[in-house]
Amino acid sequence: TIDEYHDILADINYAKTWVEATEMIPRLYLGEVFADSYIRWRDERTMDEIGWYGWLIDYWMEGGVLRDYFDHKLTTKEHWAKLRAPETFTYGELQWDVNICETDDVLPGVEYDDLCANTTTADCKAKIVISAERLMDPATGHEENRKIGRLLNKTAGVNETLIDEAAWDCLYDTLIGENPNGTSPEGTEGFHDYRAREGTADRKHFVSTRHLNKMVQQLTRLINKYSQFDPETNTDWAASEQAQFLVVILTEHRLEVQAELDEKLALPEQLDAEGNVIDQNWAHPPKPNWVVFPMCGAESRRVWDYNYPHEYSGLVLDMFPELNTEA
């Protein structure tokens, strides 16, 4: 997921706005991915992207509940506005405890994104949950494709022009099932997918054990949350068919990530061509030297200060002796 997400960003030249991204759509899956660009993006962004991944799932499953994407706490509309415009604020200004007093008697309750109001849309809750992996696998793709079709078939404004259900499997086979290269079928344009990208078999986007640790912890958080009753939002996720399928998908992903983590941890010491040790656990916290000033409580802390109890970081200060000024 992180690999392909980055490569799509590279395709659209790391666009920052909707207009910029839209202009680059013709480059999707056709752009060139440079290793040095990936490494810079990975070391600066991946830790936060793992947080965004969980935040995005929460947003659509909960119907637009306002949450902080660093640690998924409920937050205010004022803080939410900052989080939705991260290019406008410093990394420190986006932190939850810089915007909200943790010692207040009344912490933020459940609030919803204004874009989810009845005047804007019916609601922001996910109507179906599908697995991208299952959709792209011809053995399971027909059923995932039918989920999309059944939803569109009962969506006003779409169902009037939808092709007949008898043709859904044929359409799937044309675009995916019988099209292993992912290129646009003959007579069509703009229907290529990630399989059309060249060079993916010859390269690997390396991540560290710290990245993988946080991925496992984020997936575990989501699996636990959507397997049971959530008193925070008064939602019984165990009774939700969509939530339970999400748990199945996330559990599969966690097994894969855990296997990759275990493999890296078991690797013997490796050397590069120049005889330097290849570190599987390199230091790459975002902005480790930034200091933020919480609204109340502690006078200050570093961003990603590993003495700060960040439940899902998987990191501790001892991993970074160069930052431990007390040693």
N, C-alpha and C positions, 0 to 999 in steps of 0.2 A: 504494500500500500504506500509506504513512504517512498519507495523507488519510483513508482509510476507517478505519484503526486509531484515529486520533484521534476520528473522529465516533462510533465505537462507544463509546469511553471517555466521550464527552460524553453519549451516550444513557443510560449507566448511572451518570451523575453522578460520573465519575472514581472509582469504587468502589475501595477499598483491600483489601477482604476478599472471600472467596468468597461469604459470606452476603449482603453488600451487593450484589454483582454479580448474584446469582441473583434477588434481589427485584426487580431492575430489568429483567429479561429482557423483560417485555411492552413496554418502551419501545424495544427494538432497532429501528433504522432509522426510528423515528417521532419521535425527540426533536428538539429545536431546537438547532442549532449556532451559537454566538455567536462572531463574529470575534475579539473581544478575548480570549475564553477560549482560543481556538485559538492566538493569538499568544503568550500567556503560556506555554502548554504547549509550543509549538514551540521557543521560545527557551531554555526550561529543559531540555526532555526529548529533543529530536529527535536530537542527537548520540549520546546514550546508547542511544536506541531503535534506531539503526542498528547499534550493537554488539550489542544484544539480538537483533536479527534474525539476524545471523550465528551468534550463540551458540545460538539455538534450533535452527537447521538442523544445526549440529554435534551438538547433544545427541541429536537423534533419528536422525541418520545413523550416529553412532558408538555408539548404544545406551546413552546415559547417562554418557559419559565426563565427569569433572569438569573444567570449564574456567572460567577467569576471563572475564567477559563484556566487560571493557575491551579486552584485547588477545589474548584467546583462548589464553593459556598454560595448560598443565596446572596444576592446583592441588590443594590438600589438602581433606580432608573438613571440617576446622575452618574454613577460608576459605570453602568452599562453603556451609556453614551460614549464614554472614553474608550471602553473596550472595543466598540464598533468603529473607532477611528484611531487605531493604534499608531498610524503614521503621524498623528498630530501631537502625541504626548510622548514623554520619555518613558523608558521601560519602568523606571521607578514610580512614576506617576500612575501607572496602570495597576499597581499592586493593591490587593484588597484592603490590607490594613492601613494603607495610606489614605484611603477614601472612607473607611468605616471604623468606628471605635469599637474594638472587640470587647471592651469592658462595659459598654452600655447595657442597661437593663433590658432594652428592647432592641434586638438585632433584626436585620432585614427579614421580612416575611416573604411569602410567595407573591411575587408580582410577575406580570406577563408583558412581553414585548408588545408595544402599541401596534405593531404591524399584524398582530394576531387578533386584533379587536374585530367584533362582528361587522363593523362598518367597513373593514378592509377585506376580510376573508372569512370563510366559515369557521375555520380554526387552523392551528398550525400543527396538529398532531399527524404523525405518519399514518397514512392510509393503508400501506402495505410495507412489509419488510422483505427485501429480496437479498440473495447472496450473489454478488458479482461473479464469484468463482463458479457457482453452480450455473449461472446464466451462460457463461462462456464455455462450459463443459457440455458437449453434445449429448452426453448421457443423462444429464439432468436439466439441460437448458430449456427444453420444451415446457416443462412445468413452471419454471421461473418466468418464462416469457408469457405464459397464460395468466399468471398473476397480474402482470402489467395490463394485458388485454382485458381481463375481467374488470379491473378498476376503470380503465378508459371507457369500457362498455356501459358503465353506469354514471359517467361524468357528463353532465349537460354541456353542450357546446362542442363536445368531442364525439360522443357516441353516434351522432347523426351521420358522420362521414367516416366512421371506422369500417375497415374491411371486415368481411364476414368471418366469423370465428373459424370456419372450416379452412380458411387460408392462413391462419396464424402460424401453424407449424411450417408451412411452405415458406413463408416470409422469413422465419427464423433460420431455416436451413439455407436459404439464399444468402443471408447476411452473415451468418455465424457457423452453423452446423456443417455445411458443405463448402465452407470458404476459409480453409485453414490459414491462409496468408493474411486475412483481415483487410484485404484491399476492397475498394468499391467494386461491386459486381458490374459486369458489362452493361452499359446503358445507364448507369447511375453515376452520381458524383457526390462526394462528401460523406460517404458511408464507411470509410475505412476506420479501423480501430487500432488499439495499441499493438496488436499482432503485426501490423504493417511497419512498425518501427524497425529500422535496420541497426544491427550491431549489438542487440541486447544479449545474444548468446555468448559474446566475447568479452563482456564486461560485467562487473559486479559492484554494486554500490555498497561499500563496506560501512558497517556501523559498529559501534563499540559495545562492550558488555554493559556499559552504563545505559546506553540507549535501550538495549534489549531488556534490561532490568525494569526500566520505567514502563516499557511496553507491557510486560507481564503484569506489573502492578496496576496499570491503568485498565487492562482487560479484566483483571480480577475484580477491581472496583465495580466495573460495569456489570459483570456476571452476577456478583453478589446483589447489586442494587435491583436488577431486573428479574431476580429469582424469588423475590419476597415482597411483603408489604412494606411500603415506604411511609413512615409516619410523618415525614417532613411535608409531603404533598398529599397525604391521605389516599395513596393509590395502591391497590393490590395488584402488583405486576404479575404475581403468580397466576392470576386469573385471566391474564391477557395473552391471547394466542400470538399476537405480534411480538410481545416481549419474550415469550418463551422460544419463538423461532430465532429472535435476536440472540438469546443466550446460547442456543445451539451453535450459531455462526461464530460468536465470540469465543466459545470454548474451543472450537476447531482452530481458530486463529491463535489462541493462547498455546495450544499444544505445539503448533509449528514454531512460534517464537521461542518457547521454552526449549525446544529441541535445538534450535540454532544457538541459544545462549549456552546450553549444556555443552554443545560441541566446541564453542569458543573457549569455555572455561577448562575443557579437557586438553586443549592444544598444548603441546610442548613448546618451549621457548623457540621462536623462529627468528631468523636473521634476514635482513634484506641484502641486496647485492653489495652494499658497502659494509656489511658486517654489523649493522645496527640492529638492536632488538626491535622486532615488530610488536608494538604495544596493542593488545586487544582491549585495553581499558584506559585509553588516553583521556587526558583532561580536556573537557570542552564545555564547561558550564557557561551559559550566556551571561555576559557582563559581570564576571565575578568580582570586579573591583568597584561596582556601583554601590553607593550607600543610599538607602532610603530611610525616610523619617516617618514612622507610623503615626497615625493621628493620636494615638494614646498608647499607654503601656511602655514597652521598651523605647528608649530614646532614639535608637537607630539600629539598623541591621544591614548587612550586605544583601544585595539581591542574590538569591540562591546561596545565602550563608548557610553552611551545613550544620551550624549549631541551632539553626531555626528549624523547628519540627515540621518539615514539609512531607506530608504522609506519602506522597506518590513519587518523590524524586528518586528514591533508591540510592541516594548519595549521602556521604558523611564527610565532614571536614577533613578527617584523617587521610582521605584519598588525595588531598591537595596540600601537602606540607608547605608548599611555597606561599600558600595563603594564610597559614596558621602563624600569625605574628606573635602568639602567646607562647609558642614552643621555645 
